[in-house]
């Protein structure tokens, strides 16, 4: 059986439309699941934070801050070294 150019185009367009529908459906499912995850911390489901948990969060954030500062300092040193080499 031979397929005409017009039929082939129609089949391709139908497949592309089906693929787009699947992508939209997957995206809406992701959004719905994200919404469910974001409901924590509402009046009906408050977040309970212990002092130990809060301290661990603070330590993590401080460690991340220090890493960023060290990286920035390292970049500054590298630029200074490279600028000296170019002279």
Protein Blocks (a to p, Z undefined) as FASTA:
>chain_A
ZZdfklmmmmmmmmmmmmmmmmmmmmmmmmmmmmmmmmgoiaklccdddfklmmmmmmmm
mmmmmmmmmmmmmmmmmmmmmmmmmZZ
